[in-house]
Structure formats: C-alpha cells, structure tokens
Amino acid sequence: MELIVVDDTLREERISRDLARADRQILPVNLIYPPNYPEEPAILLDEFIGPADALKVLERMEKIQNNLASSRLAVNH
C-alpha cells in the first residue's frame, strides 16, 4: 500500500476524473485504489476514519484480491 498526496491546484483531468468517480468535487478526500484499478473503482472513505471503516476496506480489498486470484487461475487452466 502506498500513500499518495495530491495537490489539485492546477485542476488536472486525471484528478478530476477520480473525484467525479468518487462523487466528490473538492479535496480532501481519502481514496483507496484496489490492485485492479481502474477496472475496480477507487474506494471512498470519509475524511475521518475509525477502526470499523478500516476493517470494511480491508475486507473489500480481500474480496478483490481473491477474485483476481481466481480469475488468474481460471485463465491459466
């Protein structure tokens, strides 16, 4: 996992696209990018997150990882 800090002062298209995908217009926003992004959209978190929020994201990421692993196995067989 990697923390990416973004400054949208210049209103870059790629940042605007991800904000729109997350249904947000302005920063700050917390987005978690799954390993198969952009096929799977970024996961939007509130500005302030607690342990329950973190667990939900980890569970979703686990499901995504398992689906990717299953897809790769199916393709290789």
LUMBAMAR-612424 format. One record per residue (C-alpha): residue in one letter; x negated, y negated, z negated. Coordinates in steps of 0.25 Angstrom, whole numbers, padded with zeros to 4 digits, always signed. Example, Ala and Ser with C-alpha at 12.3 -4.5 7.8 and 13.67 -1.06 7.14 Angstrom:
a-0049+0018-0031;s-0055+0004-0029;
END
This chain:
m+0000+0000+0000;e-0005-0014+0003;l-0001-0028-0002;i+0001-0038+0010;v+0003-0052+0006;v+0009-0060+0017;d+0010-0075+0020;d+0021-0079+0029;t+0017-0094+0030;l+0016-0092+0046;r+0029-0084+0047;e+0023-0072+0054;e+0032-0064+0063;r+0028-0051+0056;i+0031-0056+0042;s+0044-0062+0046;r+0048-0048+0052;d+0045-0041+0039;l+0052-0051+0031;a+0064-0050+0040;r+0063-0035+0039;a+0064-0037+0024;d+0075-0047+0025;r+0067-0058+0019;q+0063-0071+0024;i+0052-0076+0015;l+0041-0071+0007;p+0038-0066-0004;v+0043-0052+0000;n+0038-0038-0004;l+0038-0028+0007;i+0032-0014+0007;y+0028-0009+0020;p+0030+0006+0022;p+0020+0014+0029;n+0028+0015+0042;y+0031+0001+0043;p+0037-0005+0052;e+0046+0007+0055;e+0050+0007+0040;p+0053-0008+0035;a+0046-0014+0024;i+0052-0012+0010;l+0056-0025+0004;l+0054-0028-0011;d+0059-0039-0020;e+0049-0049-0024;f+0048-0043-0038;i+0048-0028-0038;g+0049-0019-0050;p+0045-0004-0052;a+0058+0001-0047;d+0056-0007-0034;a+0042-0002-0032;l+0047+0013-0034;k+0058+0011-0023;v+0048+0006-0013;l+0038+0018-0017;e+0050+0028-0015;r+0053+0022-0001;m+0039+0022+0003;e+0038+0037-0001;k+0050+0040+0007;i+0044+0032+0019;q+0031+0040+0017;n+0038+0053+0016;n+0046+0050+0029;l+0033+0046+0036;a+0026+0059+0032;s+0038+0067+0036;s+0038+0060+0050;r+0023+0063+0052;l+0025+0078+0048;a+0036+0079+0058;v+0029+0073+0069;n+0016+0081+0067;h+0024+0094+0067;
END
